[in-house]
Amino acid sequence: MAATTTATTTTTTPPADQRNVEIKARIPGGSEDFARRLDIAKQLTGSPTGELLVQRDVFFNSPLGGRLKLRYLQPPARSQLVYYNRPDVAGPKLSSFNKLEIDEPAVLEKILSQTNGIQGELAKTRHLFMHEQTRIHLDEVRDLGYFMEFEVCLRAEQTLEEGQAVAEQLAETFGIQKADLMSGSYFDALSSGK
């Protein structure tokens, strides 16, 4: 009698997108103004240095919209594949994203370049500070200048408006002017030469 096997299928529910409210802004005063904002971050968070991250982001075509990038980080940190979608508007905006830690980024870059195509890359040095539920980034982007960014990590029960209020309060604390707010990404600015 022949043995029969029954194939079982399991349905996996993908995790919900992570959400944050972001503000991104230029720091127009060069290295001096950048250092002043670093001092504000140190005082606000009680951290004398924050975390220094050297990053190289490779952006890929994303045919269904949003942005797809591979973020190279220096070991022992693991590199990351990040997909995110947010509107290109100035001021606080909702960003939905998913990220995955990667142990072999060069192999993944090769696969994604063959399947999606590369748009370009950018390099930056990031000072990361944590304040309550917000990631504060102070970035020096190669060939572009100095910037800062707030990522208010929303809890499941929090509304967009609650996150916007947190982001706007931080913008006031750091003295961000409306004219300095960015609508797109660093890569968009680098690609457009602005």
N, C-alpha and C positions, 0 to 999 in steps of 0.2 A: 504494500500500500504506500503510495507516494505521500510524502509529507507536504503539507500545504503551509504556506506562509502568508500571513496577512500584513499588508503594509499599513502602518499607522501614520497618520499625518497629524502633526501638531500645529496649531495656529498660535503664532507668537504675536502678541500685541506690541507694537513699537512704543517706546517710551514717549511721553509728551515732550514737545519742544521746550527747551529752556527759554526763559524770557528775561529781558532786562530793559531798562530805560536808559538810553545813552544820550550824552551830550559830548560833542567833539568840538574843540576850538583851537584856533591858532594862538600862539604866544608871540605877539608882534615885536616885543622888545628885545629879541635876541637872547644871548646867553645870560645877561644880567637879569632880565625879567624871568627867565626860566629858573635861575637860582632862587629868586624871590618866591616863586610858586613852590619850589621844592621845600623851602623853609616853612611855608604855610602848611604843606602836607605833613612835614615832620612834627610840627606843633600840634596839629589837629589829631593826628593818629598816635602820638607818643612814641613813634618809631624814629630812631636816630638816622636810619639809612633807607628804610624800605627794602624791597627786593630788586636787585639789578638783573635785568633780563636782556640778553643780546639775541635778537630775533631776525630771521630772514623769512619773509613770506613769499611763496610762489602762488600766483593766482591762475586759476584755470577757467576755461569757458564753462559756463553753467547754462545749458540750453533751455532749462525750464525756469530760469530766473534766479534771483538771489546771487550770492557770491560764494565761491568755493576756493579755499586756500589751504595750502600745506604750510604749516609754521614750523620751521626748523628752530629748535632750541639747543643751547649748549648742554652737553651731558654734565651732571647726571639727570637733568630734566629730560623728559621724553617729548619728542616732537608731537604735533597735533594736526589732525585733519579737521577743518572747521567749515561748516556750511552755515551761512546766516542770511537773513532776509530782513531788510528794514527800509523804510521810505527815505528818499533823498531829500530831506527837509532840514532846515536849520532848527536848532533848539532841541528840547527833549523829544525823543522818538522811541517807539517800541521796536525792539529787535528780537526776533525769534531765531534760535540757533541750536545747533547740535555739534558736538565735538567728540573726537575719538583720539586717544593717545596712540602714538605710532612708534614702533621700535625700529623699523627699517624705512625711514623717510625717502631715501634715495631710490629705492625700488618702487615705492608708491608714486613718487614723482614721475618716474619713467612710465609707469602704467597710465597714469592720468594724462601725461603729455601725449601718449599714443592714442588715447581714447577720447579725450576732451579737447586737447590743445592748450598750450600755455598762453595766457594773456601778457604776463610779465611778472616782475618781482620787485620787492622793495626791502630795504634793510633798515632796522632801527634799534636804538638802545632805549629800553623802557625802565623807568623807575616805577615800581608797583607799591602802592600803599593800600591797606584795607581800613575803611572807616565804617563801622557798623555793617550795613549790608551793601556797601558800595566799594567797588574797586576803583581806585584813583590811579590813573596812568599819566605820567609825565614822560613824553616821548621826544627823542631827537631822531628825526627821520633823515636818512642820508639823501642829499640833493634836494631837500624840501624845507627843512627848518625845525622849529620847536612847536610842540603841541601839547595839549592836555585833553584827557577824556575821562568821563565818569561813566561807570556801568553800575547802575542800581539794580542789583539782583533781586528780582521780584519773587516773593513767596507765592505759593499757589493761590492763596486767598487774596492777594493784593491786587488792586486795580492799577490800570495805567496812570490814572490821575494821582494816586498815592506815590507812585514812582517818580512822576514828573515833579511833584512837590519837593521830594528829596533832592532831585537833580538840580532844580532851580535854586534851592537854598545853598547847595554847594557852589553853584556858579557865582552866587553873590559873595560867599565866603572867599572865593579865590579871585574875585574881581574880574570875572569874565564879562567882556562887553558884547553887546548884541552884534556889533559889526565883525567880531572875531569868530562867531559861530560858523561851523562848517556844515554843509548839507550832505556831502558825499564822503567817501573814504579817502584815506591817504593815497591809495593807489589811483583813485580817480584824479586827485590833484596832481600827482606825479605824471600821470599819463597825459593830462591836458596842459602841463607846463605852468600851472597856476600855484 
